[in-house]
């Protein structure tokens, strides 16, 4: 494609900062760059029509991690590391809500519930036994107990009679959140170009040469915020992890409200617009879901539907209206990778399925790397 003189001059010349990825991290990075360098010329490149990956495809959980997830993290990370994870999620969500406002992102604080299958005796008893200790562990962040017990008020079937409840957990409207963030960034003069794939970059003494599917150009600084797709550009410990989701048609008199975790968080569901949004099942095929392909599989979709029928909506007729998938970025460690890759290249990736919680904060930390 041959670009005109005007196109090259206006969009691809004298670029101060180029950001790869227009998800939560990329847009937040652009916002904080403009706050710090208001006269800078910033370009965001996005390979999809909309932000790819997980930013517009997630379940909209404003969460910090369930009790069983916290216990699982403590098996492979130090107490200080796990406390830092939770604290970052807490402050990241606060930053997102402060930046955009609760109304703009459709934030609702219905609380979070962890459910346990009737067959999960060991996990359930472990969580009950450790609940007080974990509450004490998290008190420096939340200033009060996080986890308590609630009876099965939503009449789910085939689960233990009590949930573990977290009053601090909320939910957002992912589409509205991204719309608000896009509007805020573009109002500052940031240019966003879609349907452009970055194929390669090369650092020089004073700049970075970027080769895209459209053209080649130079930028002073480059920020990589592609999370699950990061391995296509950089060599870091981050792998794609697909998450499959479905949503029902509207259900009359739907009484379920909140965000719900099941099976150590591998399954998750919530209410939205009188519907149930339900995702997960990656643990059924870890290797198969380590992909950047936006597809759904019969095995996982059938498992989701079965749980809907037998556990979540056992006495309520429902129809599935839509299915989709998103691509997360995971690795051997939960800590996000935020670091320089050279003198002029930086990355903020491996959000570990917590993009809503920490995405805004990672974008801010990327800019702080310029100090």
N, C-alpha and C positions, 0 to 999 in steps of 0.2 A: 504494500500500500504506500503510495507516494503522498506525503504530507505537504501542505503548502508552507510557504515562508511564514505566514501568519500563525499557523498552527504550531510550527516548531518554535517560533519566537515567544508565543504566549504561554504554551504549556510545557515546553521541554528545554528552555534556556534559562541559565542562571538560577538553577534550583538549589536552594540551601539544604532542604531536607526531603528525602524521599522515603516513604513508608510503604512496605509491602504488606498488604492485608488491611481491609477496611472493617474488621470486626471490632469488638470492644477494646482490645488492646491498641490496635492501630489508630482508631479514632481518638481514644483517650490520650495517646502519645501526641497526636496532632494538636489536640486542645491545649495540653500543657506546654508544648513548644510555642504555640501562639501566645499563651499567657506570658511566657518568659521572653520570647523574641517576636513581638507583635509585627515587626516589619519584614519578617522572614518569608520566603517563598517556599511553600510546602506542597508537595504532590503525593497523593496516595494512589497506589496502583492496586487494583482488585481484579482477579482473574475471572470472577463470576459476574452475572448480571446483578446479583445481590451479594452481600458478604458471604463467602463460602465458609466451610468448616462447621462451627457449632454456634456462632454468635446469633444467627437468625433461625437456628434449627433446634435449639435446646428446649428443655421442659419448663424453663422459667422459674426455677427454684432459687430463692434467696436464702441459701442454707450455709451451715458451717461444718456439717458432718454429723451423722447420727452417733449414738452411743457405741454401737457395735463397730462402726467405722473408726472411731477414735481408739477403741481398744485394739483394733487390727493395726492401726498406724503405729501404736506403741510397741508392737512386736518387731518392727523393722526400723524404727526411728527412735532417737532419744526423747526424753520427756521435754527437754528444751525445744527440740525441733517441732514436736507435735504442738506444743503451746504456741510456737511461732506461726505454724500453719493456721491454727484457729484464730489467732489474733489478727493475722493478715486478712483472713476472710471477713472478720468482724469489721475491721477498719475499711476494707475495700468496699463492702456493701454500704457503709456509712458514706464513703466518698461518692459512690454512684448515686445514692439518694440525694445527697447534698448538691451534687453537680446538676442533676436533671429535675429533681423534685418528685415526690411520691405520686402526684397526680399524673405527671407526664409518662411515668413508667408503669402506671397501673398497679402500684405496690399495695398489697393487702397482707395484713398480719393475722392470718388464721392459725398460726402455729404449725409445728411439724410433728408427725407421729411415726414412730418406728413400730412395725408389726412383726410378729414372729409366727411362722408356720407351726401347727400343732406338733410337727415332727422335730422341730428345732429345740429340743429340751436342753441340750448342752449350751447352745448359744444363749438361750433365754435365761437360764439359771446363772450363767457367767455375767450377763449384763445386769441382772438384778443384784448379784453379789458385789459388782464393781461400781454400781450407780453412785453411791455416796462418795466413794473415793474419787471418781471422775468429776463429780460436782465440786469437790474441794479443790481438785487440780485446776478446774476452769474458773474458779471464783475470782482470781485476779483480773480476768477479762470482763466477766459479766456481772460481778459484784453480788451475785446471788446464785442460788441453785439453778442449773440449766435443765436437768432431767428429772421428771417426776412420773408417777404412774397414773393412767387413766383407764377407766373401764371401756369396754367395746361399745362405745356410744353410736357408732355407725353401722353396727350389726353386720360386720364382715364375717365370713364363714371360714372354717378350717384354720383359724388362727388362735393363739393364746387369748385368754379372756381379758388381758390387760395390755395396753400400749405403753410405750415410753414416750412421754410428751415433752416437747421443747417449745416454750412460749415465744422464743426469740426468732423462730423461723418464719419466713414470709414467702410470698410469690409475686412475680411481676408478669406483665404482658411484654414478652420479648420483642414483638414487632414494634410496639409503641416505644419501647426503650431505644431500639436502634434508630427509629425515625427521629426521636428527640435528640439523640447524640449526633446523627448526621446533620440535622438542622443547625445545631449549635456550632459544630465545626465549620460547616460551609458558611455560616454567617460571619466567621472570622476571615474568610477569604481563602480557605484551604481548598485546593482543587482535587477532585476525586475522579479518576478515570477507571471505568469498568471494562471487562472483557479484554484485559491485557495481562498476559502471563509473563512473569519475570523468569527468564531461562538461565541467566548466568550473570554474575557480577565479578568485577576485578578491581581491586584497590590499587590506586596509584599514589604518588607522593602527596598530592593535595586534594584528591577527589576519588570518586568511585564511578567506574564505567559500568553501566547497566545495559544488558542485552535483553530485550523483550520480544514478544511475538509480533510486535508492530514496528519497532525501531530501536536504535541504540542512542543513548544520551548519557550525560555525566551529571553527577550530583555531588554536593560537598559532603553530605553525610547520608548514610543509609541505615534504616531501622527495619529489621525483619520481624514481623508480627503475624506469622502464618500458622503458628501453633501445630496442629495436626499434620500440616503439609510441610513443616520445617525441614524434614529430611530430604526434600527435593532440592533444597538450596544450601543447607549447611550440614556439617557433620557433628551433631550433638546427640546426647542421649534422650531422644524424643521420637516416639513412634506413633503412627496413627491408630486410633481406636474408634471404630464406628459404633454409634449408638442408634438403635432402631426405635421408632416411636409410632404410635397410632393414636387416633382421637375418634371419639364417638360422635354421632349426631346428637343434637340437643335432647336431653332427657327431662321430661316433665317432673317437677317437684323433686329435683335432685337434692338430697339432703347432705351430701358429702362436701365438706369444706376443709381445706388444709393441704399440706404437702405430706406425702406418705412414702416411707422407705420400707422395703421388704427384702429379706435375704441379704443382709449386710450392705444394702444400698444398691445391689445389682438390679433390683426392680424398683421403680418409682412411679408414683401417679399423683394427680392433683385434679381439682375442679377448675374449669375455665369456661365461661359463657354457657353454663348449664350442661356442660359436657365433662367427660372424663378423658384426660390426656394420660396415656400410659406408655412408659418406655422401659428399656432394659433388656436383659437376657444375654448380654455379652458373655457372661460366664458359661453359657452353653457351648460356645465355640470361640474361645479366645483367639486362636490362630486365624480362623476365618474372618474374624472381625478386625484384625489388624490390617486394615485396608483404607485407601482413600476413595474407594468407589461408593457413590451414593446409591446404594441399592438396598432392598429388603430381602430377607431370606424366609422361606416357608417355615423352617424349623423355629426360628425365633418369633415370627409373627403368630404362629399357631400357639406357642407357649404363652404369649401375651393374651391372646383371645381366651385361652383356657383359664388363665388366672382371673380374667375379667368375669367369666361365667361362674366359676366355682368359689371365688373368694371376695371379689370387690362388689360385683353386682349380681349376686346369686338369685335374687328374686325380682330383678328388674330387667325387662326386655331392652335391648339396645342394638344399634347398628353401627358398624364402623364406617366413618365417612372418608377418612384420609389416613395415609401412611407415609412416613418419610424417614430419613436418617441424617445424622450429623456426624462430623469427624472431630473427635477430641485429640489432644496431644498428651500422651502418657510416657512414663519412663521408669527406670529402676528406683528413682527417688520421687517423693511428692513435691519437693521444693521446685518452684519455677526457675527456669534458666533465664536470668537477666544479667547480661554481661557484654563487654566489648569483644568483638571478634577480630579487631584490628584497630588501626588508628582512626578510621572513619566509618566503621561498620559495627552495629550493635544488634543484639537479638533479645526478644522477650517472648519466650515460648514455654511449652510443657506446663500447661495450666491444670493438668490432672483432673479434668472434669469439673473444675470450680471456676470457670470463666466469668460467670456473673458475679461471683463473690470477689474475685481478685483481679479481674480484667482491668478495671479503672486504675487500681493501684500499680499494676505492672506497667501500664502506659506511663504513669507518673514516674516510676522508678527508671524507666528507659531514659527519660529526659534528664534525670539526675545523674546519669552516667557521663553527661557532658561536663560535669564539674571538674 
